[in-house]
Amino acid sequence: QVHVVESGGGLVQAGGSLRLACAASGSILSINVMGWYRQGPGKQRELVSGITSGGRTNYADSVKGRFTISRDNAKNTVYLQMNSLKPEDTAVYYCAATVRTFEKMTFSNYWGQGTQVTVSS
């Protein structure tokens, strides 16, 4: 079994910063990619940023230049540093990981429960 847990959300004023963390644990053989999605009120879930085990990254256009994703492969943990936050960044942020376990030996997707980020004006 694989567990994915997010932390670091909260309430912040526009222009402020937050740092999210996501840790995957369990019977993990390898992780192909970890990333962050978000879903704002009345919106579809969208990809914010992703990072491969080798460090390759991508970002949604709306967060480029403001958010930075990083990872610690030894701890199966990914971080999202969010700077210059805007009210439109308000959403539940979900961590996702594509994981191969010892039992299955094939990659499967796992999701965290989400962490709320609220940016006030």
C-alpha positions as CSV (number, residue, x, y, z in Angstrom):
1,Q,0.0,0.0,0.0
2,V,1.2,3.5,-0.9
3,H,0.2,6.6,1.1
4,V,0.5,10.2,-0.2
5,V,0.2,13.0,2.3
6,E,0.3,16.8,1.6
7,S,1.1,19.5,4.1
8,G,1.8,23.3,4.2
9,G,-1.5,24.8,3.1
10,G,-3.0,27.8,4.8
11,L,-4.3,31.3,4.5
12,V,-2.0,34.0,3.2
13,Q,-2.4,37.5,1.9
14,A,-1.8,38.3,-1.8
15,G,1.9,38.7,-2.5
16,G,2.8,36.2,0.2
17,S,4.4,32.8,0.1
18,L,3.7,29.2,1.1
19,R,5.7,26.0,0.8
20,L,3.8,22.8,0.2
21,A,5.3,19.3,0.9
22,C,4.1,15.9,-0.3
23,A,5.5,12.6,1.0
24,A,4.9,9.2,-0.5
25,S,5.4,6.2,1.7
26,G,4.8,2.5,1.6
27,S,6.0,-0.5,-0.5
28,I,7.6,1.7,-3.1
29,L,10.1,0.3,-5.6
30,S,10.4,3.5,-7.7
31,I,8.6,6.7,-8.5
32,N,8.5,7.9,-12.1
33,V,6.9,11.3,-11.5
34,M,5.4,13.4,-8.7
35,G,3.4,16.5,-9.1
36,W,0.8,19.0,-7.9
37,Y,-2.7,19.6,-9.2
38,R,-5.2,22.1,-7.9
39,Q,-8.9,22.6,-8.1
40,G,-10.4,26.0,-7.4
41,P,-14.1,26.7,-6.6
42,G,-16.2,25.8,-9.6
43,K,-13.2,24.8,-11.6
44,Q,-11.7,21.6,-13.0
45,R,-8.7,20.1,-11.5
46,E,-5.6,21.3,-13.4
47,L,-1.9,20.4,-13.4
48,V,0.2,22.9,-11.6
49,S,3.7,21.4,-11.8
50,G,5.4,18.0,-12.1
51,I,8.8,16.6,-11.6
52,T,10.4,13.4,-12.6
53,S,12.8,11.3,-10.5
54,G,15.6,12.7,-12.7
55,G,14.7,16.3,-12.0
56,R,12.8,17.3,-15.2
57,T,10.1,19.8,-14.4
58,N,7.2,21.5,-16.0
59,Y,4.8,24.2,-14.9
60,A,1.4,25.6,-15.9
61,D,1.7,28.9,-17.6
62,S,-0.3,30.6,-14.8
63,V,2.4,29.8,-12.2
64,K,5.6,30.1,-14.2
65,G,8.1,32.4,-12.6
66,R,6.2,32.3,-9.2
67,F,6.2,28.6,-8.2
68,T,9.1,26.2,-8.0
69,I,8.9,22.5,-7.7
70,S,11.7,20.4,-6.2
71,R,12.2,16.9,-4.8
72,D,14.1,14.7,-2.4
73,N,14.3,11.3,-4.0
74,A,15.7,9.7,-0.9
75,K,12.7,10.7,1.1
76,N,10.1,10.3,-1.7
77,T,9.1,13.9,-1.1
78,V,8.2,16.7,-3.4
79,Y,7.9,20.4,-2.5
80,L,6.1,23.3,-4.1
81,Q,7.4,26.8,-3.2
82,M,4.7,29.3,-4.0
83,N,5.7,33.0,-4.2
84,S,3.9,36.1,-5.2
85,L,0.6,34.4,-4.5
86,K,-2.6,35.8,-6.1
87,P,-6.2,35.3,-5.1
88,E,-6.7,33.2,-8.2
89,D,-4.3,30.7,-6.7
90,T,-6.9,29.8,-4.1
91,A,-7.6,26.1,-4.5
92,V,-7.3,22.7,-2.9
93,Y,-3.8,21.5,-3.9
94,Y,-3.4,17.8,-4.5
95,C,-0.3,15.8,-4.8
96,A,0.0,12.9,-7.2
97,A,2.6,10.2,-7.6
98,T,3.2,7.6,-10.2
99,V,4.6,4.7,-8.2
100,R,5.8,1.2,-8.9
101,T,5.5,-1.1,-5.9
102,F,7.3,-4.3,-5.0
103,E,4.0,-6.2,-5.2
104,K,2.8,-5.0,-8.6
105,M,6.0,-4.1,-10.5
106,T,3.9,-1.8,-12.7
107,F,3.3,1.9,-12.3
108,S,0.1,3.1,-10.7
109,N,-1.1,6.6,-9.8
110,Y,-1.7,7.6,-6.2
111,W,-3.3,10.8,-4.9
112,G,-3.2,12.6,-1.6
113,Q,-6.3,14.1,0.1
114,G,-5.4,17.7,-0.7
115,T,-4.4,20.8,1.2
116,Q,-6.3,24.1,1.1
117,V,-4.5,27.2,0.0
118,T,-6.5,30.4,0.4
119,V,-5.1,33.8,-0.8
120,S,-6.8,36.9,0.3
121,S,-6.7,40.3,-1.3
